[in-house]
Amino acid sequence: MNDLQVIQQNLPFLGSVYNLQVLGFLASGLVVVVVWELIWKAFALWRAARLKNVVWFLVMITVNSAGILPIIYLLRSRTAYRKLLAVEEKGEMKNIAEEVLAKKTE
């Protein structure tokens, strides 16, 4: 008798002991949570990098919070990000960078 036949004979027992349907349901739920976390984390990390928030960036990249921490950051940084976009739209970003460089060289 080979291993496959042994598994087939004992499948009802194995299914009841490990309850494969529950494990499959939990695994699919875990996949949903991981995808949810990755989506929110990607947006939050991108914004933290744009706003040069190093502390928030490092915290979010190391802590897994099922999307809660990135959502909090996105809500808290909303006004700062809008200001950054407004500055970029006006083209003042280049002028600000030139002023900063000029101050550093003086």
Secondary structure, 3 states (H helix, E strand, C coil): CCHHHHHHHHHHHHHHHHCHHHHHHHHHHHHHHHHHHHHHHHHHHHHHHHCCCHHHHHHHHHCCCCCHHHHHHHHHCHHHHHHHHHHHHHCHHHHHHHHHHHHHHC
